Amino acid sequence: MARSLKVHLNYLERVKSSLQRNGYPSQNALAVDVGLALSTVKNFLSGKPVDYINFCDICEKLELDWQEVADKTDTVVPVQLSPFITGAPVTQPSRFFGREKELKRLFNLIKKHPLQNAAIIGKRRIGKTSLLHYLKNITTTPVEQLREGQKSDWLPNPKNYKWIFVDFQDHRMATRKKLMSYILECMGLKYPENCSLCDFMNIVSDNLRNPTVILLDEIGVGLQRCPELDDEFWESLRSLATNQTQGNLGFILATHSSPTELARSTGHSSPFFNIFGYTAMLDALTEDEARELVASSPIPFAEEDINWILEESRRLPLLLQILCSERLFALEEYDNDYNWREEGLKQVQNFGDL
């Protein structure tokens, strides 16, 4: 009991320390940023129950794994996962469907030394960010939190891997200092005061011993809006990946066009963007993958409805999620006419670019 309490208190201290690490000078500053009452933030930081949505929002702001926080603090959080996700990226592996061909190739690039690099390319809202989250989480997610038969043994020793997710839409990643400190922290390495790019490279090259994959999401934003992330910075990352870390460092980036074209269009000439030998082009799911997603509904759909959803969505993940969500809502409301189809078509019209 005493040891359990000690673990509980130590973890709470780690949670609280993430305030300053993420630029919040006080609990109130976090509450204002998230748009919650100060009492809600205080409950979270003391390990008391917090509404699930608020709980996840705070964890996201503090760059914490909500499941890990809930488990280690014994926080009672009413978790009810949405069967269909129509806006935010899919972060729970059990809610992710398809991309089997891409997953096989991507994991094959990083399961042996040296780790290799890959680019995930596709239109907006095609599922690039969801795929990055899935790569990061699937190999260490407990089997009981996955769908029956869902493959997770992609890597021989998954616990040896470190995954670093960088979202360039997060303004805190726009400076060298913050980005380098974040990468070092995720690697479990100390970030010294007044750390230069040279210092950063020395620390990584001297201390990186585990296979580490850096996932770069929305890298186009980083190239367009982050002047401190110049060619010198990207060339240094290339050197780390190719020559300085004994094959332990790899990059997977997500973008709307090829890395070299993106670099040229934003005025960058760094050879970093030439190291991505494999490109995963995301488009529609296969019919089997799409049917598996539809079949995940807690209330089964009629075959007629399934066929209509597959045709109208063109098996594009977001459109599938929207139409499935509309059908499920109608079934839950005992609405057995075809009004849900009309509403579903209205919703998917907002994504004509797909």
N, C-alpha and C positions, 0 to 999 in steps of 0.2 A: 504493500500500500504506500509506504514512504517513498519507495523508488518511483512508483507510478506518479505520485504527486510531484516529485522532483522533475521528472521528464515533462510533466504538464507545465510546471512553472518555467522551466528552462525554455520550452518552446514558445510560451507566451512572451518571454523576454525577446526572443528572436523576432516575433511578429511585431512587437512594439518598436524594435530597432529599425525595422523597415520604413518607419515614418520618415526619419531623417535621411535615410539612404535614398528615398524617392523624392526628397525636396520639400517635405512637409515639416515646418518648424513646430507645429502643435497639432493636437487632435482636432481642434476647431478648424485649422486650415484644411485638413483632410475632409472634414464634414462639409465645408463650404464647396470644395472642389467636386465632391461626389453628389452634392445636393441633398444631403441627409441631415437629420437632427443630430446634434452633438451627442445626445444620449445613446443613439444607435451606434455611433462610432465607439463610444466608451464601452458599451456592451460587447461589441466585437473584440476590442483589445483586451477585455477582461475574461474572455472565454464564455460569455453568456449567450444564450440563444438569440439569433438575429434572423429576420425574415430572409428566405433563401435568395431572392433577387438582390436585396441589399448586401447580403453576405458575399455574393459573387462579385458585385460591383466594387466593393471595398478590396477584395482580394486582387482584382484586376488592377486597381490603382496602385496597390502595394507590390505588384508583380509576385504574388504568392499563388501557390497551387491550392485552390479552395478545398479539394478533397483531402490533401495532406493536412491543412489547418484543421478541418473538421475532425479528422481522425485523431490527431495528436492532442487536441485540446478538449476532446470529448464534447464538443459543441453540438447541441441538438439542432440540426438544421433540417427542416422539412423539404426533402429533395423530391421533386417530381419532374422528371425530364420530359420535355416536349417531344411527342412522337415525330413531329415534322417541324423543321427549323427553316423559317422563311426569310430571315433577315441577316442575323449574325452568322459568322463562320461556325462550322461544326467543330466543337472542341472535345466532345465526349466520343471516344472511339466506337462505342456501341451504336451511335447515331450516324456513323459514316458508312457509306455504301459505294462499292465499285472501285474503279481504278486499279484492278488487279494487275493488268499488264504493266502499268507504270510503277506500281509498288515493287514488283519483282525486279525490274531493271534498277530502280533507285537503291533498293537495299543491296542488290548485288554489287553496286559501286562502292558501298561503304562497309561491307562485311569482311573484306580482306584488305591487307596492306599492299600498297599505300592507299589511303582513302582517296576517292576520285570525286570530281565535281559535276554538278548537273544544274540545268536550268529548267524550270517549269514555266511553260508559256501558254497563255490563253487569254480570251477576252475577259473583260470585267465580269465578276459574279459567276464565273464558270467553275469556281471551287479551288482556286490555287491556295488560298490561305488555309482552307479546311484540310487540304492535302498536307501542307506543312505541319499543321497541328497533329495530324494523324501519324505522320512519320515520327514526330517527337514523342508521342504518347503510347502508341499501340504496343510496343515491345515490353513495356513495364507495367501495363495495366493488368490488375488481377483478373484471372479468367472469369470469376463470378460477376465481373462488371462488363463482360462482353456478351455478344449474342452467342447462342449455341453454335459451335462449329466455326466461329470467327477466327481466322488465322492470326496468330500473334508471334509465332516463333520464327521471325524473319532473321534474327541475329543469333549467333552461337552463344555469346556472352553479353546480353543486353545491358546488364548492370554496370559493365565496364565503360559504357558509352556516356558521354556528356553531350547534351543537346542545348543549343543556345538559340533562342528565337528572338530575332531583331525585327521590330516593326518600325519602318521609317516614317509611318504616319504619326508616330509618337514623337512629338517635338523634342523630347528629352534625348533622343538619339541623334539630334542634328549637330552636335558638337563633338569634336574629337575626344575631349576630356570625358564627357559623360558616356560616350559609346565605348571607349577603351576601358573605363572603370567597370561598366556593366559586363563586358566580355570577360574581364579578369575575375570579377566576382562570380560569374557563372562557372568559370573554370576552377573556382576554389582557390584563387591566387590573390594575394594582397596587392592593392593599388596604392603605390607610394604617392606622397604629396609631390606636387609639381612634376607629374609623370610626363615625360616627353614621348614622342613616337618611337624614338630609339630605345628608351627605357622599356616601353611596352613590348617591343620586339624582343629585347633581351629576356624579359620575364617569361614570355610565352615560349621562346625557343629553348630556354634553359630548364623549364619546369613542366612543360606539357608532356605527360606520359600516357594518358588515356586517349583512345580514339574520340575525337570531338568533332561534331558537325555543327556549323553555324548556318542557321536558316535565315535568309535575308528576304523579308516580305516587303512588297512595294518598293523595290530598290529604285524604281524610276523616280519616286518622290525624293529619295536620298540624293540622287544625282542632280535633280533639278533645283532643289531648295536648300541644300546643305553645303555651302561654299567651303567649310573647313574640311569636308571629305573630298579632298582634291586628288589629283593623280598620284601625288607622293604617298598619300594614305593608302590608296588602292594597290599601288605597286608594292607597298610593304606587306599588305595582306597576301598578295600573290607570292612573295618571297617566303613568307611563313608557311604557306600551304605546300609549296613545291620544293623548298630547299632546307628549311630550318627546323622542322618538327618531326623528322623521321617518319613521314607519312601518316602522322596522327591527326592531321587537320584537313577537313574537307568543307566545301561550301555547297549549299543548294539554295538557289535564288528563285524568286517568283517575279515574273514580269509579263508585260503585254506584247513584247517583241523580243527578238534575239538580243542577247547581252551586247554584242558588238554594235548592232544598229542603235541600240539605246544609248550606248556610250558616245557614239559619233553624234547623235542628234542632240546631246546635252553638252557637247564640247569637251568630252574626256577622251584621252588617248592611251590610258593605262593598259598594259598587257594583261592586267587582272581579268579583263572581260574576254580574254581568249582561252581561258583554262577550262571552260565548260564544254567538255567533250560530248556529253549526252544531253539531249533535249527531249523533255516530255511535253508533247503537244496535247493539251486538254480540250476535249470537245464533248459530245454527247456520251452518255453511258451506253454500254451494250444492252440489248433487250433483257438478258438474264439479270444484269446488275440493276436495271431499272425496275424489273418485276420484284426483285428482292426488297428494294426500298419500299415499293408500294405495299408489299405483303407484311411490312413491319407495323402496319396500322393495328391498334388494339381492337378495332372492330373491323372484321374482314369486309372488303369491297366485293361487289358483284363483278363477274367477269366482264360484263358490258361496260361497267364504269372503269375498270382497269384498262381495257383497250382504248377507251376514249381518252383517259389521262395520258397514256403512252403516246397516242397520236398527237394530241394537242400540245403536249410539252416537248415533243420531239426528243424526248429522253434527256433533256438538259436538266441537271440536278436542281437548280433553283426553281424552275417551272414545275418540275415534278413535286417538289416540296409544297409549293403554293397550292396546286390543284388537289393534292392529297389532303392538305390541311382543310381546304374548303369541303371536300367530301366527308371527312371525319366529323367536322363541325356539324354538318347537316344530319349525319347519322346520330350524333349525340343529342341533337335537338329533335329527333324523330321527324325530320323533314324528308319525306320520301319522293318529293317531286323533283323536277330538274332545275330548280332555281339556282342550286349550288353551281351548276355548270356555267350559267350566265355570270354569276359573281366571280367564279374562277377565271373566266376569260377576261373580265374587266381588270382583275388583278395582274394577270400576266402581260396585259397590254402595256403596263408601265416599264416592261423590260424588252421593248422592241429591238434594242441593239443586240440581243442574244439571238 
